[in-house]
Structures are given as structure tokens and as C-alpha cells.
Amino acid sequence: MKTQFCILWIVLFALSANAQKTSISTDKPPTIQQLQTDPNVLWIGETYMDYAPDYNSSRSDELTQKKMIKIGFKSRNYNKILKLQLQDVDENDWYSHQLPTILLRSIDGVTCYADAALTKKYTSKQLTQKLAVVDTIITFDPQTFEEIVKEVVQQVNPHAIHSFRMKQLIYYDQKAATLKIIPLAIAPLQKVYDKDGKLNMEPLFWCKPDFFDMLPNLNSTAISYAKRSYRPLTQETITPLKGTQTLGELTLLMLEDVKKSKGKKHLGSVFYTDGAKPLPISEIESIGNSIDTIITFDPNTFEQIVQVVQNQFTAQSIIKVRLIQDWIWNEETKTMGIRFVGFAPIIARVDEKGNFLNSGPLFYRRPDLDQLLTK
């Protein structure tokens, strides 16, 4: 009896350990209908944004930068590795750790759609045809030297996929005093030239992403890929669904709501990674009402230039918002999950005469760190 009990305990322990190791829970986001009727949600917008989670403009060679600029990545593009899990200890191909390779390698387990609304599901046969690339190979008969033309059908090369398009909802929750994001659909992009020779980036297929409210356990073997992406959101890419405010007006509204919270909402310093260090209440109160002195250098003479910067800003001063999001691949479920980390309003800085100096983040809003302020 004692032996049987020990065996049962070992089996249950093993099952429990395995469940803890591989189980990755996802949260269920609110629906658009729920957001529309929620009195705390003052504004909703829909946007399509292009991402290159494996491309770092600051570390790439000039040729790669030119290729990425050609397909639309004209501004700086950053990412940070959170986790890359090898499939084989001898694996040394860098492309095998990139998202296009991971996705296409697992395509048999991915549910794919023809549209961003995720209403037209591809059958296995349709997806195979969609991913098929026909190459014409010309060889010669070694005996007769006659030309031999062959057509070879193979799957699209993952190296040809440089970016992804994500359809998402972005909304303002006044109670939480923050913007929030819900990913709706993701598509790898392929190059397509029209009849006039103009290059367009078009979706190869669409798939439904997981939604993470919190960062899952990266020690789990189910998580093989996790990167943090930084992308600018501009007003022009947003289709309003509720409310009429601009990103600048929402920033001013949020700042007032944060101030009313009396230190319970996390605004982070721009001098620390992702705004992890909170700004003191005194600095939060002075945002938009301070005068700073900055030192720059003349690019030709290298002489020091001291300039007074007026930090008072209007809604028009906010030119875009930098979104921080985690891209997480689950090897077991064959799904890409997106977690919204936070954002930073990007402000155009001017001197005392109103001349443009530069642009940069005003602060970081990290709603995931609010609970640390209330403990």
C-alpha cells in the first residue's frame, strides 16, 4: 500500500510539474461591443501598423537598412530580445531564430485566414497553393547539351518575409488613466509589384494572435521566442470608432487623470529603460510647465550651444506615440501572442523662439507597474 501511494504521488507530481512547465494562460480581452458601451472608455480607434520584430535599424548594415527603408521602415526601428530558444543545440543559423522561419516551420498547426476580419479560413490545400512559389530552372543535358527547362514548386522562403502587419484596437480607459491595445489579426507581408512597377507590401495570410495582459513565464519551454518591439503610432493610421480626440488631446487628458490619482499611476522617467523608474509626484505635477536648459554642439564647428527649451506643450506638440509591445511565440499552440507594455508620447521640442530643436519621449506610461505604486 505504501509503495502504491509513493508511485501515485510521483505520477501526480510529474503531471503537475509538466503542467506548470508548459501551460501558458492567455487573457480574454473585452470585445468591441463591450468597449463601445463602457462609460470609462472615452475613445476607441482601429489601426493597421507594420512591424519588423527581427530588425534593429541601429545595428544593421547599410544594405539591410536600404532594403527596410524601401519597404516602409524609414524611421528608427528597435527591438529587444527577451528570449530565443534553440530547437537544436547545434543550430547556428540566425534565420532559424527569426519569426518568419518559426512561423512557416509551424504552418501546419497555424489557422490561417484570407482576410483581416478572420472570417475566410484557408483550407490546407488553399494555404499550400498560397505559399507555393514556382521557380523556373534552366539546365543542360550533359550528353546532348540541349536546354532543359524545369518548373520547381516550393514553399515561400522565410527570408523573403521582412515584416508583419497587425490590425489592432487602441482605446483610452479613463479609470485606468491609460491607452490600451487589443491585437486583432497579424499577417506576414510579401513584396508585390503592380503593373507600373510600384512596390507594395501585401499580406500573405492572416492569423489570430493571443492576447496577454501580463508577461507569461518565459522559463516555460512552450515559449520559444519573445521580443520587445518599439514602434511609432501616428494619427494618420487611426480610424476613430468612438470619440473624436487626437493622440495629443488624449495625452493631455491622461496627464490630468494621472495627476488626480495622487501617485497611484506610473509615469516613468525617459532616462531609464522602458520608463521602469517612476517619476516623483513633484515632477509629474511640473510636466508641461517647466523650462529646461539643454546643451548641444554645432555639427560644423563643434562649439557648445546652450539653448533654453520651453516644455509647455499643446495637443499639437504630440506628434506621435511610441508603443511598447511584447511579441511572444507559443511553440505548443503555434500562436503568436501580443502583450501591451506601455507607451511614450513623442513631443516636438522647440526653443524660446519657437524653432524646432528635436523630438523625443515626454515620459513613459507603464500601466503594468501601477500596482507597485499602490503597495
PAMI-155679 format. One record per residue (C-alpha): residue number from 1; residue in one letter; x, y, z. Coordinates in steps of 0.001 Angstrom, whole numbers, plus 500000, padded with zeros to 6 digits. Layout:
<atoms>
+-----+------+--------+--------+--------+
!  nr ! rest !     c1 !     c2 !     c3 !
+-----+------+--------+--------+--------+
! NUM !    A !      X !      Y !      Z !
...
+-----+------+--------+--------+--------+
</atoms>
This chain:
<atoms>
+-----+------+--------+--------+--------+
!  nr ! rest !     c1 !     c2 !     c3 !
+-----+------+--------+--------+--------+
!   1 !    M ! 500000 ! 500000 ! 500000 !
!   2 !    K ! 502810 ! 502336 ! 500933 !
!   3 !    T ! 504609 ! 501564 ! 497664 !
!   4 !    Q ! 501451 ! 502265 ! 495630 !
!   5 !    F ! 500975 ! 505579 ! 497433 !
!   6 !    C ! 504548 ! 506614 ! 496641 !
!   7 !    I ! 504113 ! 505740 ! 492956 !
!   8 !    L ! 500832 ! 507690 ! 492806 !
!   9 !    W ! 502480 ! 510708 ! 494445 !
!  10 !    I ! 505378 ! 510632 ! 491952 !
!  11 !    V ! 502965 ! 510438 ! 488992 !
!  12 !    L ! 500866 ! 513332 ! 490278 !
!  13 !    F ! 503995 ! 515392 ! 490965 !
!  14 !    A ! 505316 ! 514751 ! 487454 !
!  15 !    L ! 501985 ! 515714 ! 485882 !
!  16 !    S ! 501824 ! 518865 ! 487988 !
!  17 !    A ! 505412 ! 519852 ! 487135 !
!  18 !    N ! 504777 ! 519266 ! 483445 !
!  19 !    A ! 501620 ! 521378 ! 483552 !
!  20 !    Q ! 503492 ! 524222 ! 485256 !
!  21 !    K ! 506267 ! 523960 ! 482701 !
!  22 !    T ! 504145 ! 524077 ! 479571 !
!  23 !    S ! 500864 ! 525767 ! 480494 !
!  24 !    I ! 500632 ! 529306 ! 479145 !
!  25 !    S ! 497430 ! 531114 ! 480016 !
!  26 !    T ! 496104 ! 533931 ! 477863 !
!  27 !    D ! 493664 ! 536560 ! 478964 !
!  28 !    K ! 490404 ! 537338 ! 477230 !
!  29 !    P ! 490233 ! 540978 ! 476136 !
!  30 !    P ! 486992 ! 542971 ! 476054 !
!  31 !    T ! 485023 ! 542910 ! 472829 !
!  32 !    I ! 484414 ! 545994 ! 470702 !
!  33 !    Q ! 480778 ! 545920 ! 471823 !
!  34 !    Q ! 481825 ! 545972 ! 475485 !
!  35 !    L ! 484231 ! 548838 ! 474846 !
!  36 !    Q ! 481593 ! 550837 ! 472989 !
!  37 !    T ! 479205 ! 550664 ! 475970 !
!  38 !    D ! 481817 ! 551096 ! 478734 !
!  39 !    P ! 481485 ! 554646 ! 480176 !
!  40 !    N ! 485177 ! 554585 ! 481201 !
!  41 !    V ! 486254 ! 554053 ! 477605 !
!  42 !    L ! 486161 ! 557557 ! 476143 !
!  43 !    W ! 487851 ! 556839 ! 472839 !
!  44 !    I ! 488466 ! 553858 ! 470521 !
!  45 !    G ! 490481 ! 553677 ! 467326 !
!  46 !    E ! 491399 ! 550946 ! 464866 !
!  47 !    T ! 494817 ! 550898 ! 463275 !
!  48 !    Y ! 496959 ! 548819 ! 460930 !
!  49 !    M ! 500666 ! 549015 ! 461755 !
!  50 !    D ! 503694 ! 547341 ! 460194 !
!  51 !    Y ! 506306 ! 545744 ! 462445 !
!  52 !    A ! 509735 ! 544203 ! 461894 !
!  53 !    P ! 510376 ! 542416 ! 465209 !
!  54 !    D ! 513700 ! 540978 ! 463982 !
!  55 !    Y ! 515109 ! 544224 ! 462556 !
!  56 !    N ! 517206 ! 546710 ! 464508 !
!  57 !    S ! 517991 ! 549783 ! 462418 !
!  58 !    S ! 520810 ! 550843 ! 464747 !
!  59 !    R ! 522697 ! 547527 ! 464384 !
!  60 !    S ! 522015 ! 546641 ! 460756 !
!  61 !    D ! 524370 ! 547157 ! 457833 !
!  62 !    E ! 523717 ! 549843 ! 455242 !
!  63 !    L ! 522367 ! 547417 ! 452625 !
!  64 !    T ! 519802 ! 545983 ! 455049 !
!  65 !    Q ! 518771 ! 549482 ! 456112 !
!  66 !    K ! 518176 ! 550473 ! 452472 !
!  67 !    K ! 516039 ! 547364 ! 451902 !
!  68 !    M ! 513943 ! 548074 ! 455001 !
!  69 !    I ! 513531 ! 551752 ! 454090 !
!  70 !    K ! 512306 ! 550657 ! 450660 !
!  71 !    I ! 509508 ! 548581 ! 452214 !
!  72 !    G ! 508408 ! 551373 ! 454537 !
!  73 !    F ! 510661 ! 551363 ! 457628 !
!  74 !    K ! 512014 ! 554881 ! 457192 !
!  75 !    S ! 512135 ! 555740 ! 460892 !
!  76 !    R ! 514224 ! 554034 ! 463520 !
!  77 !    N ! 513096 ! 550517 ! 464356 !
!  78 !    Y ! 514125 ! 548822 ! 467585 !
!  79 !    N ! 513522 ! 545563 ! 469374 !
!  80 !    K ! 514896 ! 543849 ! 472451 !
!  81 !    I ! 515373 ! 540104 ! 472885 !
!  82 !    L ! 513539 ! 538671 ! 475874 !
!  83 !    K ! 514018 ! 535007 ! 474918 !
!  84 !    L ! 515224 ! 532922 ! 471975 !
!  85 !    Q ! 515031 ! 529162 ! 472439 !
!  86 !    L ! 517091 ! 526862 ! 470218 !
!  87 !    Q ! 515430 ! 523812 ! 468709 !
!  88 !    D ! 518756 ! 522043 ! 468423 !
!  89 !    V ! 521995 ! 522539 ! 470354 !
!  90 !    D ! 523934 ! 522508 ! 467069 !
!  91 !    E ! 521719 ! 525125 ! 465483 !
!  92 !    N ! 523715 ! 528195 ! 464460 !
!  93 !    D ! 521618 ! 529643 ! 461639 !
!  94 !    W ! 520483 ! 533093 ! 462764 !
!  95 !    Y ! 517482 ! 532997 ! 460437 !
!  96 !    S ! 516145 ! 529942 ! 462293 !
!  97 !    H ! 515577 ! 532171 ! 465345 !
!  98 !    Q ! 513589 ! 534769 ! 463433 !
!  99 !    L ! 509822 ! 534938 ! 463424 !
! 100 !    P ! 509181 ! 534217 ! 459683 !
! 101 !    T ! 511150 ! 530958 ! 459910 !
! 102 !    I ! 509443 ! 529956 ! 463152 !
! 103 !    L ! 506001 ! 530719 ! 461723 !
! 104 !    L ! 506457 ! 528916 ! 458390 !
! 105 !    R ! 508124 ! 525968 ! 460103 !
! 106 !    S ! 504958 ! 525511 ! 462155 !
! 107 !    I ! 502461 ! 526468 ! 459441 !
! 108 !    D ! 500670 ! 523097 ! 459506 !
! 109 !    G ! 499496 ! 523901 ! 463035 !
! 110 !    V ! 498527 ! 527528 ! 462360 !
! 111 !    T ! 494951 ! 528516 ! 461497 !
! 112 !    C ! 495228 ! 530955 ! 458587 !
! 113 !    Y ! 492700 ! 533326 ! 457026 !
! 114 !    A ! 492371 ! 535244 ! 453783 !
! 115 !    D ! 491121 ! 538433 ! 455470 !
! 116 !    A ! 491942 ! 540638 ! 458449 !
! 117 !    A ! 488420 ! 540127 ! 459811 !
! 118 !    L ! 489319 ! 536419 ! 460182 !
! 119 !    T ! 486115 ! 535252 ! 458500 !
! 120 !    K ! 487520 ! 533377 ! 455468 !
! 121 !    K ! 489569 ! 530434 ! 456698 !
! 122 !    Y ! 492042 ! 528814 ! 454323 !
! 123 !    T ! 491779 ! 525069 ! 453801 !
! 124 !    S ! 495011 ! 523080 ! 453875 !
! 125 !    K ! 495005 ! 522891 ! 450081 !
! 126 !    Q ! 494328 ! 526622 ! 449670 !
! 127 !    L ! 497125 ! 527506 ! 452086 !
! 128 !    T ! 499563 ! 525218 ! 450273 !
! 129 !    Q ! 498713 ! 526945 ! 446995 !
! 130 !    K ! 499016 ! 530358 ! 448650 !
! 131 !    L ! 502501 ! 529557 ! 449936 !
! 132 !    A ! 503674 ! 527935 ! 446708 !
! 133 !    V ! 506412 ! 529632 ! 444731 !
! 134 !    V ! 507114 ! 528420 ! 441187 !
! 135 !    D ! 510711 ! 528792 ! 440038 !
! 136 !    T ! 511906 ! 528145 ! 436502 !
! 137 !    I ! 515252 ! 526350 ! 436381 !
! 138 !    I ! 517234 ! 526094 ! 433140 !
! 139 !    T ! 519821 ! 523310 ! 432867 !
! 140 !    F ! 521527 ! 521396 ! 430036 !
! 141 !    D ! 521601 ! 517731 ! 429151 !
! 142 !    P ! 525210 ! 516576 ! 429809 !
! 143 !    Q ! 525149 ! 514311 ! 426741 !
! 144 !    T ! 523334 ! 516341 ! 424105 !
! 145 !    F ! 523836 ! 519812 ! 425640 !
! 146 !    E ! 520205 ! 520547 ! 424898 !
! 147 !    E ! 518495 ! 523120 ! 427117 !
! 148 !    I ! 516166 ! 521657 ! 429768 !
! 149 !    V ! 513566 ! 523891 ! 431376 !
! 150 !    K ! 512070 ! 522713 ! 434676 !
! 151 !    E ! 509495 ! 524261 ! 436966 !
! 152 !    V ! 510097 ! 523672 ! 440667 !
! 153 !    V ! 507348 ! 524320 ! 443198 !
! 154 !    Q ! 508474 ! 525087 ! 446734 !
! 155 !    Q ! 507243 ! 526925 ! 449818 !
! 156 !    V ! 507795 ! 530665 ! 450084 !
! 157 !    N ! 511238 ! 531426 ! 451502 !
! 158 !    P ! 511007 ! 532819 ! 455066 !
! 159 !    H ! 513995 ! 535059 ! 454241 !
! 160 !    A ! 511675 ! 536931 ! 451875 !
! 161 !    I ! 509408 ! 537963 ! 454777 !
! 162 !    H ! 510853 ! 541071 ! 456426 !
! 163 !    S ! 507844 ! 542475 ! 458247 !
! 164 !    F ! 504371 ! 541846 ! 459647 !
! 165 !    R ! 501158 ! 543846 ! 459633 !
! 166 !    M ! 498998 ! 543962 ! 462755 !
! 167 !    K ! 495390 ! 545064 ! 462955 !
! 168 !    Q ! 494597 ! 546282 ! 466460 !
! 169 !    L ! 492216 ! 548269 ! 468600 !
! 170 !    I ! 493624 ! 551088 ! 470684 !
! 171 !    Y ! 491441 ! 552748 ! 473304 !
! 172 !    Y ! 491574 ! 555144 ! 476240 !
! 173 !    D ! 490406 ! 553856 ! 479621 !
! 174 !    Q ! 489847 ! 556858 ! 481879 !
! 175 !    K ! 489548 ! 554786 ! 485060 !
! 176 !    A ! 492948 ! 553217 ! 484397 !
! 177 !    A ! 494243 ! 556540 ! 483006 !
! 178 !    T ! 495981 ! 554901 ! 480095 !
! 179 !    L ! 495809 ! 553860 ! 476488 !
! 180 !    K ! 495301 ! 550124 ! 475997 !
! 181 !    I ! 495673 ! 547871 ! 472971 !
! 182 !    I ! 493976 ! 544696 ! 471753 !
! 183 !    P ! 495615 ! 542797 ! 468854 !
! 184 !    L ! 493036 ! 541534 ! 466359 !
! 185 !    A ! 494992 ! 539953 ! 463488 !
! 186 !    I ! 498572 ! 539518 ! 462285 !
! 187 !    A ! 499879 ! 538914 ! 458753 !
! 188 !    P ! 503359 ! 538267 ! 457334 !
! 189 !    L ! 503976 ! 540634 ! 454413 !
! 190 !    Q ! 505296 ! 539805 ! 450970 !
! 191 !    K ! 506623 ! 542095 ! 448230 !
! 192 !    V ! 504244 ! 542591 ! 445303 !
! 193 !    Y ! 504911 ! 544834 ! 442303 !
! 194 !    D ! 501956 ! 546321 ! 440438 !
! 195 !    K ! 501774 ! 546795 ! 436659 !
! 196 !    D ! 503570 ! 550129 ! 436956 !
! 197 !    G ! 506453 ! 548544 ! 438850 !
! 198 !    K ! 505475 ! 550104 ! 442182 !
! 199 !    L ! 506363 ! 548030 ! 445244 !
! 200 !    N ! 503583 ! 547148 ! 447675 !
! 201 !    M ! 503686 ! 545050 ! 450828 !
! 202 !    E ! 500679 ! 542713 ! 450904 !
! 203 !    P ! 499543 ! 540142 ! 453496 !
! 204 !    L ! 500477 ! 536547 ! 452714 !
! 205 !    F ! 497766 ! 535337 ! 455109 !
! 206 !    W ! 496199 ! 536460 ! 458395 !
! 207 !    C ! 496124 ! 534660 ! 461741 !
! 208 !    K ! 494572 ! 535402 ! 465127 !
! 209 !    P ! 497027 ! 536432 ! 467866 !
! 210 !    D ! 496780 ! 535621 ! 471550 !
! 211 !    F ! 496218 ! 538495 ! 473968 !
! 212 !    F ! 498446 ! 538722 ! 477068 !
! 213 !    D ! 497584 ! 541095 ! 479868 !
! 214 !    M ! 500699 ! 540017 ! 481777 !
! 215 !    L ! 504044 ! 538667 ! 480627 !
! 216 !    P ! 503899 ! 534845 ! 480711 !
! 217 !    N ! 506587 ! 532761 ! 482371 !
! 218 !    L ! 509485 ! 532903 ! 479934 !
! 219 !    N ! 511079 ! 529884 ! 481616 !
! 220 !    S ! 508365 ! 527711 ! 480103 !
! 221 !    T ! 509583 ! 525523 ! 477240 !
! 222 !    A ! 506370 ! 526429 ! 475394 !
! 223 !    I ! 507724 ! 529953 ! 474893 !
! 224 !    S ! 510458 ! 529750 ! 472249 !
! 225 !    Y ! 510518 ! 533381 ! 471060 !
! 226 !    A ! 509880 ! 536647 ! 472888 !
! 227 !    K ! 510925 ! 540112 ! 471753 !
! 228 !    R ! 510006 ! 543620 ! 472836 !
! 229 !    S ! 509109 ! 545918 ! 469958 !
! 230 !    Y ! 509125 ! 549734 ! 469801 !
! 231 !    R ! 507025 ! 551309 ! 467039 !
! 232 !    P ! 505607 ! 554795 ! 466439 !
! 233 !    L ! 501832 ! 555212 ! 466165 !
! 234 !    T ! 500783 ! 558239 ! 464143 !
! 235 !    Q ! 497402 ! 559935 ! 463966 !
! 236 !    E ! 497088 ! 559285 ! 460225 !
! 237 !    T ! 496959 ! 555497 ! 460678 !
! 238 !    I ! 493982 ! 555564 ! 463090 !
! 239 !    T ! 490340 ! 555107 ! 462145 !
! 240 !    P ! 488186 ! 556501 ! 465020 !
! 241 !    L ! 485406 ! 554210 ! 466264 !
! 242 !    K ! 484377 ! 556138 ! 469380 !
! 243 !    G ! 485246 ! 559699 ! 470389 !
! 244 !    T ! 486984 ! 562366 ! 468335 !
! 245 !    Q ! 490113 ! 563123 ! 470364 !
! 246 !    T ! 493566 ! 563151 ! 468803 !
! 247 !    L ! 496594 ! 561408 ! 470313 !
! 248 !    G ! 497739 ! 564775 ! 471614 !
! 249 !    E ! 494387 ! 565525 ! 473244 !
! 250 !    L ! 494323 ! 562052 ! 474791 !
! 251 !    T ! 497812 ! 562618 ! 476198 !
! 252 !    L ! 496697 ! 565843 ! 477906 !
! 253 !    L ! 493587 ! 564114 ! 479245 !
! 254 !    M ! 495626 ! 561197 ! 480533 !
! 255 !    L ! 498110 ! 563505 ! 482220 !
! 256 !    E ! 495298 ! 565194 ! 484138 !
! 257 !    D ! 493852 ! 561806 ! 485132 !
! 258 !    V ! 497277 ! 560626 ! 486310 !
! 259 !    K ! 497711 ! 563757 ! 488421 !
! 260 !    K ! 494305 ! 563174 ! 490033 !
! 261 !    S ! 495407 ! 559680 ! 491084 !
! 262 !    K ! 497884 ! 561225 ! 493559 !
! 263 !    G ! 500785 ! 558923 ! 492826 !
! 264 !    K ! 498847 ! 555723 ! 492039 !
! 265 !    K ! 499603 ! 555727 ! 488311 !
! 266 !    H ! 503089 ! 555011 ! 486971 !
! 267 !    L ! 504725 ! 557623 ! 484784 !
! 268 !    G ! 508297 ! 556610 ! 484076 !
! 269 !    S ! 511476 ! 558588 ! 483523 !
! 270 !    V ! 512783 ! 558692 ! 479957 !
! 271 !    F ! 516319 ! 558201 ! 481280 !
! 272 !    Y ! 515656 ! 554614 ! 482367 !
! 273 !    T ! 514925 ! 551553 ! 480222 !
! 274 !    D ! 511267 ! 551487 ! 479178 !
! 275 !    G ! 510432 ! 554022 ! 481898 !
! 276 !    A ! 510779 ! 551452 ! 484689 !
! 277 !    K ! 511766 ! 554093 ! 487264 !
! 278 !    P ! 508734 ! 556143 ! 488360 !
! 279 !    L ! 508761 ! 559911 ! 488271 !
! 280 !    P ! 508184 ! 561561 ! 491661 !
! 281 !    I ! 504857 ! 563344 ! 492111 !
! 282 !    S ! 506616 ! 566728 ! 492082 !
! 283 !    E ! 507986 ! 566068 ! 488577 !
! 284 !    I ! 504639 ! 564766 ! 487344 !
! 285 !    E ! 502983 ! 567966 ! 488520 !
! 286 !    S ! 505511 ! 570070 ! 486580 !
! 287 !    I ! 505227 ! 568190 ! 483272 !
! 288 !    G ! 504331 ! 570697 ! 480592 !
! 289 !    N ! 505102 ! 573691 ! 482808 !
! 290 !    S ! 508882 ! 573728 ! 483070 !
! 291 !    I ! 511813 ! 575423 ! 481375 !
! 292 !    D ! 514978 ! 573419 ! 480732 !
! 293 !    T ! 518441 ! 574298 ! 479530 !
! 294 !    I ! 519938 ! 571840 ! 477069 !
! 295 !    I ! 523464 ! 571728 ! 475663 !
! 296 !    T ! 524126 ! 570710 ! 472054 !
! 297 !    F ! 527061 ! 571156 ! 469653 !
! 298 !    D ! 527356 ! 572824 ! 466285 !
! 299 !    P ! 527875 ! 569963 ! 463751 !
! 300 !    N ! 530427 ! 572023 ! 461782 !
! 301 !    T ! 532432 ! 573915 ! 464408 !
! 302 !    F ! 531723 ! 571575 ! 467363 !
! 303 !    E ! 531159 ! 574643 ! 469514 !
! 304 !    Q ! 528916 ! 574227 ! 472528 !
! 305 !    I ! 525398 ! 575631 ! 472124 !
! 306 !    V ! 523309 ! 576404 ! 475194 !
! 307 !    Q ! 519588 ! 576605 ! 474477 !
! 308 !    V ! 516578 ! 577304 ! 476647 !
! 309 !    V ! 513729 ! 574880 ! 475973 !
! 310 !    Q ! 510159 ! 575727 ! 476886 !
! 311 !    N ! 508442 ! 572469 ! 477889 !
! 312 !    Q ! 504940 ! 573868 ! 477843 !
! 313 !    F ! 503104 ! 571885 ! 475221 !
! 314 !    T ! 499761 ! 571660 ! 473500 !
! 315 !    A ! 497947 ! 568752 ! 471902 !
! 316 !    Q ! 499602 ! 569703 ! 468615 !
! 317 !    S ! 503039 ! 569230 ! 470198 !
! 318 !    I ! 502459 ! 565470 ! 470463 !
! 319 !    I ! 503467 ! 564271 ! 467022 !
! 320 !    K ! 503143 ! 560527 ! 467660 !
! 321 !    V ! 503109 ! 557863 ! 470356 !
! 322 !    R ! 505784 ! 555182 ! 470758 !
! 323 !    L ! 504153 ! 551824 ! 471522 !
! 324 !    I ! 505998 ! 549164 ! 473518 !
! 325 !    Q ! 504734 ! 545629 ! 472881 !
! 326 !    D ! 505993 ! 542099 ! 473507 !
! 327 !    W ! 505791 ! 539531 ! 470692 !
! 328 !    I ! 505604 ! 536018 ! 472139 !
! 329 !    W ! 505553 ! 532747 ! 470176 !
! 330 !    N ! 503994 ! 529674 ! 471819 !
! 331 !    E ! 505553 ! 526555 ! 470309 !
! 332 !    E ! 502837 ! 524271 ! 471681 !
! 333 !    T ! 499777 ! 526154 ! 470443 !
! 334 !    K ! 501508 ! 527543 ! 467328 !
! 335 !    T ! 500250 ! 531049 ! 468058 !
! 336 !    M ! 501806 ! 534483 ! 468306 !
! 337 !    G ! 500779 ! 536438 ! 471391 !
! 338 !    I ! 500978 ! 540195 ! 471854 !
! 339 !    R ! 501319 ! 541964 ! 475192 !
! 340 !    F ! 500936 ! 545730 ! 475507 !
! 341 !    V ! 503662 ! 547024 ! 477845 !
! 342 !    G ! 503217 ! 550771 ! 477673 !
! 343 !    F ! 503777 ! 553858 ! 475554 !
! 344 !    A ! 505579 ! 557172 ! 475395 !
! 345 !    P ! 504155 ! 560378 ! 473894 !
! 346 !    I ! 506711 ! 561834 ! 471477 !
! 347 !    I ! 506894 ! 565616 ! 471698 !
! 348 !    A ! 508423 ! 568145 ! 469318 !
! 349 !    R ! 510817 ! 570324 ! 471336 !
! 350 !    V ! 511286 ! 573989 ! 470411 !
! 351 !    D ! 513494 ! 576800 ! 471679 !
! 352 !    E ! 512325 ! 580083 ! 473197 !
! 353 !    K ! 511716 ! 581454 ! 469679 !
! 354 !    G ! 509568 ! 578508 ! 468635 !
! 355 !    N ! 512206 ! 576945 ! 466391 !
! 356 !    F ! 512182 ! 573143 ! 466195 !
! 357 !    L ! 515105 ! 571502 ! 468023 !
! 358 !    N ! 514361 ! 567785 ! 468153 !
! 359 !    S ! 511764 ! 565264 ! 469225 !
! 360 !    G ! 511721 ! 562687 ! 471980 !
! 361 !    P ! 509615 ! 560948 ! 474640 !
! 362 !    L ! 507911 ! 563163 ! 477180 !
! 363 !    F ! 507528 ! 560305 ! 479675 !
! 364 !    Y ! 506636 ! 556612 ! 479722 !
! 365 !    R ! 503216 ! 555371 ! 480796 !
! 366 !    R ! 503511 ! 551851 ! 482236 !
! 367 !    P ! 500083 ! 550661 ! 483480 !
! 368 !    D ! 501579 ! 547260 ! 484347 !
! 369 !    L ! 503643 ! 548948 ! 487068 !
! 370 !    D ! 500723 ! 550769 ! 488724 !
! 371 !    Q ! 500322 ! 548029 ! 491327 !
! 372 !    L ! 503882 ! 548623 ! 492570 !
! 373 !    L ! 502919 ! 552208 ! 493484 !
! 374 !    T ! 499827 ! 551175 ! 495456 !
! 375 !    K ! 501529 ! 548561 ! 497652 !
+-----+------+--------+--------+--------+
</atoms>
